Amino acid sequence: DNYGLGENITFHADAEENIAIGAHALNDTSGASLRNIAIGQNAMTTLDIGEDNIAIGSQSLVLLKTGLKNISIGSYALTAADGSETENTAVGYYSMNGMNNDGSVKNVAIGSQSMAGITTASVASCVGIGYEALKGAAGTSENGTVAIGASALKALTSGAGNTAVGYQSGLLLDEGHSNTSLGYWALKTEKEGS
């Protein structure tokens, strides 16, 4: 069974075990969408056949079509993901907002605008925790990069395997790979490195 509360909510006959609360939430299922939860106006409104997704907040996961196991909590979180993006977790207003590549998988963004700059690049297994952490991640693959702290690695646009922990750690680093910065303002003014 499916459960819905709100304006313009419809489920495909093959959709099962879905919950939708809010105007237009989860209202475009066209196949066997299973075990999805959408709460908020236009939350997960274009999902066709995805499974095990959770979207809480206005416009959260609004464009996702076939993705699996995504968690999006916060208004405008993960809004650009429109294909089969999988196993991403975005918590916070505008977190992972621009991510739109089916190869972007297994990322975690926690904090307002964290990882918001990721767009069409394929990014996998990255972690951004804190206000604007990894916000600039928009260029070539930053796979395996970890940023913990407000504005940590905020400007990074290319380079894999970077680790920054601390307030504004690696703030201006915009390219480079395998860098490690630990502490308050660590590598704050460094722009390139490897």
N, C-alpha and C positions, 0 to 999 in steps of 0.2 A: 504494500500500500504506500501511497504518497500522501503527504500532508501539506496543505497550503493555507495561508492566511494573508490576504491582501488583494489588491486590485490587479486584474489581468494575469492571473496565475493559471497556467495550463501545463499538463504533463502528457507526454506521449504514452500510448497504451503499453509499451514495453518498458517504460521507466518504472523503477521500483525502489522503495525504501528511501525516498527523497523527502526533504523538509524545506519548505520555502515560506518565509515570512517577510512581507513588505511588497509594495507595489512593483510589479514586473519581475520579482525575484524568481530566478530559475524557470522562466516561462517559455523557453524555446527548445525544450528537449525534443529531439526528433528520432530517438532510438532508445536503446537500452541503457539509459543513464541510471547508474546505481549508487545508492548510499551517499548522496550529496546533501550538503546543508547550506542554504543561502538565506542570510538574514540581512535585510536592508534594501532600500530602494535600488532597483536595477542590479542587485548582487547576482553575479553569475547568470545574467539574463540571456546570454547567447549559447549556453552549453548545449551541445548536440548529444554526445554519447560518452562524456567523461565519467569517471568513477572516483569515489572516496575523496572528493574535494570539499573544502569548507571555506565559505566566504561570508565574512561578517563586516558590514559597513557599507555605506552608500557607494555604489560603483565598484565595489570590491570584486575582482576577477570578472569584470563586466563583459569582456570579449572572449574569454576562454571557450574553445570549441570542443576539444577532445582530450584535454589534459587529465592527468591522474595524480591523486594524492597531494594536491596543493593545499596549503593553508594560507589564507589571506584575511588578516584581521586589521581593520582600519579603513576609513574612507579613502578611496582612490588607491588602495594598495593593489599591486599586481594588475593594474587596469589594462595595460597594452598587450599582455600575454593573450594571443589569439589563436593558438594552435594546439600543439600537444606538449607544451611545457609541463614538466613532471617533477614531483617531489620537491617543490620550492616552498619555503615558509617565509611569509612577509607579515610582520607585526608592527603596526605604527602607521600613522597618517602618511600617505604618499610613498611608503616603502616599496622598493622594487617597481615603482610605477611605470617606468618606460620599457621594461624587459619584454622583448618580442622576438624570440628566436627559439624554435623547437628544440635546439640543442642545449638550451639553458636548463640545467637540471641540478637538483640537490643543493640549492643555495639557501642560506638563512640570512634574513635581514630583520633586525629588531631595533626599532627606534624610528622616530619621525624622519622621513626622507632618506633613510639608510638605503644604500644601493639604488637610489632613484635614477641615476644617470645611465644605468645599463639599458641599451636600446636593442639594436639588431645583432650585436656580437654574441657569439655563443660563449656563455660563461657557466662553468660548472664547479661545484664544491667550494664555493666561496662563503665567507661568513663576515657580515658587517653588523656590529652591535654598538649602538649609540647614535645620538643625533647626527645625521649626515655622514655616518661612517661609510666609506667606500662610495660616496655619492657620485663622484666623477667617472666611475667605471663605465666607460662607453666605447672604448676602442677595441683593440684586439684582445684576445683572450687573457683574462686575469685568473685563470684556473688555480684553485688551491690557495687563494689569497685570504688572509684573515686580518680584519681590522676591528679592534675593540677599544672603544672610547669615543667621546664626542669629536667629530670631524677627523678621526683617524683615517689616513690615506684618502682624504676627501678629494684630492685632485688626480688620483691615479687613473690613467686612461689606457695604459698597456703594461703588461708584465705579469708573469705568473709567479706563484710561490712567495709572495711578500707577506710579512707578518708585522703588524704594528699594534702595540698595546699601550694605551695611555692617552690622556687628553691631547688632542691635536698631534699625536705621534705620526710622523711622516706626512704632515699636512700638505706640503707643496710638492711632494714626490709625484711626478706625473708619468714617468716611465722608468722601467727597470724591473729586473726580476731577482728573486731570491734575496731581498733585503729584509733585515730584521731591525726593528726599532722598538725599544722598550722604555717606557717612562714618559712623564709629563714633558711635552714639547720635543721629544726625541726625534732627531732628523727633521725638525720642523721646517727648516729652510732649504733642505736638500731637494733639488728638482729632478735629478737623474741619478741612477745608480744601479749597480748589479753586484 
